[in-house]
Amino acid sequence: PSGGGKTTLCSLIARFWDVKSGSIKIGGADVRNIPSEELMKYVSYVFQDSKLLKMSILDNVRMGRPDATDDAVMQALRDAQCMDIIEKFPEGVDTMIGSKGIYVSGGECQRLSIARAFLKNAPVLILDEATSSIDTRTEMHIQEAMVALMKGRTSLIIAHRLSTIRDADKIVVISGGKVVEA
C-alpha cells in the first residue's frame, strides 16, 4: 500500500537520508562510509515523478554520464524506447524541454529518465514506480527495455502493479514500514 515505506527504504539505499539504527550495505560496505559522490557512481535511480532540466533532451539524458558521446546517448534513448519522443519534435534530441516536462508528458519524462539510467550503467538500479505514468502498451515496451537494463545488476523495483514485478527474483511486500510478506 501507499505510505508503507517502500520509497523511504530505497532513499536510504541511495543515502538521501541515513539510517538511525542498523545499516544499509552495498557490496558489504555500509553506505554511510561511502562518500555520497562515490556512492552515486554506483546507483541509478528512476523516480516516480522524474524531473527533467531546462536543456535539450540530449543533455538531459547525458546527465547520466556527462562524458558520454552523442552516439552513446542515442543508443540509450533507443534502449529505453524513446525514439518516438525524439521523432515528434522537429529539432529531435536538440529540443529544449522545461524543468517540469513542459513539452513532454509524465510518461515521456520517465522514459527519458530510464534512458539516463541506461547511459549511466550503474551496478545498482532503483526503479521507484518507474512505469506509473506510462500507458499499458508503452509499459510493455519499457519492461522489455528494463529487463535488458537490469541484467547483471542489483535492481530494486517499487511497484503497485504485480505485472511490473512478476519476473523479479524476489518480491517483498512492505506495509507500515515493515516487511509483511516475501
Helices and strands as residue ranges (DSSP letters): H 6-13, E 25-26, E 29-30, G 31-33, H 36-42, E 43-46, E 55-56, H 57-62, H 70-79, H 83-87, G 92-94, E 96-97, H 106-120, E 124-128, H 136-150, E 154-158, H 162-165, E 173-175, E 178-181
